[in-house]
Amino acid sequence: MSLWKLEEDLQDPKEAQGPVDAQLYGAEEGEEALSPSSSPSSTSSFSSTLHRKAADLVAFLVLKYRTQQPTSQAEMLEVVGKDDQDAFPVIFGQASECMQLVFGVDVKEVDPSDHSYVLVTVLGLTCGGMPSGEQSMPKTGLLVVLLGVILLEGDCAPEEKVWETLGVMGVYAGKEHVIYGEPRELLTNVWVQEGYVEYRQVPGSDPARYEFLWGPRAYAETSKFQVLEYLLRVSRGPQGSPGLSKECRAREGW
């Protein structure tokens, strides 16, 4: 039985605005070089298979992260299946990038001799260290983006600028998100209480306007340099698959 029930995604993947859609598009030429045939139909079929297998692997890795369990290459090869094991390096690369960009989780090898891996939040952040519930999803990726927006706005980001930036990712205040839940609650309550951000009224503003700043926990767990370096790496463009994020987000509960 599949770890997740695949549900139909009617959105054109090239118009998607999810957190990593823009990062995962544009890799088609690289994938064509891996295709066993030069015909468009065989290339499309080959790429679709890679997307599907990578999405299956992401679902498996999210489950491992939720349960705080390590994994191994042998386990991941079982998810990929015997027919596609030759393409495992490509599939694993796509899945690892999806984990990092969407969920803010790194897949780190801890023992090269047996190819064992652990799943940890990026940049040393601990907000996603233990999921709060069985159905919760890692949200560190969104937190890193928020911290980055604050830095790029001179260490103090107006609330309207934050929502403008997150809107490009398909994240809107008051609108339930398949991965991040209700974003306003997350940004202005949960992460404020956890100490990652400060949310305060702009002094002297009438009507009241609000702004975001880094909180003490963000300063304690990471650094401005690390966050900016991470965002620069993300902005350099896709290393993964253009259809992977569609597959990832078309899973029940995502």
N, C-alpha and C positions, 0 to 999 in steps of 0.2 A: 504494500500500500504506500502511496506517495505521502511524504511528510506533510504536504500542503495540497489542498484542492485547488487546481488551476481554474480560475474563472476568466470568462471572456473579457478582454480589454478592447473596447470599441474605439479608443482614442488612437489616432494616427501617431505612431511612435516618434515620427519626425517633428510632430508639433507638441510633444509632451513637454511639460515644464516642471517635472519633478526635480529633486535635489541633485541628481546626477545625470539626468537625461542629456544635458548639454555637454557633460564631460565624457559620456560614453559614445556619443555620435562621432562619425568621421573616421572610424577605424576600418571601414569596409575594404579599402585598398590593401591594407595589411593582411586582412583575412583572405582576400582573393589569392594571395600568394601561397596560402596554405591549401587551397582547394585542389583536389585530385584531378579536376577537369577545368578547362578554360571556358566551358559553356556557361551562360548566365544562369540556366536552370540548375545545374549541378552546384554552382557557386552559392546560389541562394539556399539550396537544400542543405549544403554543408554548413553554411553560416547559421541557419536556423537550428540545426542540430547542436552546434556549439552553444548558442544562446540558451537553448532549453536545458542542456546539461549543466551549464554554468549556473542557471537559476535554481536548478535542483540542488546544486552544491551549496549555493548561498543559503537556501532554506535549511539544509543540514547544519551549516556552520552557525546560523542564528540559533538553532535549537541547542547546539553545543554551548554557545555563549550563555544562553538563558540558564542552562543547568550547570554552568561553571565547570564543564568537563573538557579535558584536553582531547585531541583527536590525532589521527595518524594518516599518513599517505595511503596506507592499506585500507582504512575505513573510507576515505574519500574515493578511492578507486572503485569500491563497491557501489558507491552512489553513482559514479559516472557510468559504470557498466563495462563489460568486457569489450564490446564492439568499438568503444571510443577511447580506450586507454592510451592509444598512441597520441591522441590529441590532449592528454591530461595536462601537460604544461600550459597550453593555451587556455584551457578551461579553468584551471586553478588560478592563473593570472587574472582572468576576467572576474572570477568569483571573489578573489582577494581584494581587487580594486572596488568592486561593488560594496563589499563589507566596509571598506575604509571610507568611501565617499558618502554612502547613504546612511550608514549606522555609526560611523566613527569608531570602528573596531579593527584592530590590526590582527592579522593571522601570522603569528611569529613561530618560527622553527626553533625548538629548544634542544633537540638532539638529532644532529644530521645523520648519525649512524642508523637510526631507525625511522627517520623522517617524522618525528612527533612534533605536534604544534599546540600552542595555547592561544586563546583569544583574549586580547586585552584592549582596553579603550586607548585611543590615540592620545599622544602628547602627555601621557601620565595622568590624565584626568580620571577621577574616580567616580564621577556622577553615575556612570553606567556599570559600576563594578558588580553590583548585585541587582538584577531586575526586580522591580517592586511587586510584580505579580506574574502569574503564569503566562498571561497574554501580552505582557508589556514588551515593547521593542526597544532596542538600544537607540538612544537619542543624542549621543555625544556628537555626532556629525553636525547637527543643527546648532549645538552649543558652540562649537568651534567657529562656525560661520558668524554667529552673533558676536563672539569675542573679537573676531576679525573686523566686523563692521564698526564696532566701537573704536578699535585702534585706528582704522582708516578715517574715522571722523574726528580724529584728534583726541582720543581717549574719552570722548563723551558724545554719544550718538543720540540725536533727537529721535523720539519714538516714531515719528512719521517716516524718517529715513530708514529705520530698521524694517518697518513693515513694507516699505517700497522695495527694499532689497530682497526680503524674504518672499515677496509676491512673485518675483521672477522665478523663484523655485517652486511656486505653487503652494506656498504656505501663507495663509491669510488669517488675520485676527478674527476670532469668532467662528471660523469654519473648521470643522473636524477634519483632521488629516489622517490618512490611513496608517502612517508610521508614527507621527509625532503627537497625535491626539489633538486636544484643543490648544493651539499655540499660545494664545494670550495667557491662559492659565499657567502654561509651562514657563513662559518668559517673565511674567510679572509676579508670579507667586512661588512656584516650585523652585526655580533657580535662584530667586531672591532669598527664600528661606534657607536654601542650601549654601548660600554665600558666594555663588559664582558671579552674580551680577547685582548691581544696585539699580533700583528703579525709583526715581525721585522727581518731584515737581521742579520745573525750571524756576529758579528764584525770580520773583517779581512778575511772573507770567499771569496775565489776566485777559481772556480766559486761561485756565490752567493748561499748560503743556508739560510733557514729561520727557525724560531722557534716561538712557542706560549708561552705566559705567561698569568697569570690572569690579567684582567683589573680592574680598580678601582670600577666599578659597581659590579663585582663579590665579591670583598672584602667587599663592603658596604651591600650587600644583604644576603650573606651567610658566611660560615666559612670553613676552611680546614677540621676541625673535622666533621662538618655536611656532607660534600661531601664524605669523606672517610667512615663515618658510613653508609651512603646510599649505597655506592658501596659494602661495606662488606655485607650488608643485601641482596643485589641483588645477590651477588656471592654465597651465601649459598645454592642457588638452588631453584627449582620451588615450588610454593605453589598452582599454578593454573593447567591448563589443557594442555596436550601435543598437542592438536589439535587446541587450541583456537587461537594462533597467526596466523595459516593458515587461519582460518575463518575470523579473523580481517583484514588480509591483502588482502583477496580476494574480498574486497568491491570496488566498482567503486570509483576512485579518491584517494584510499589509497596508 
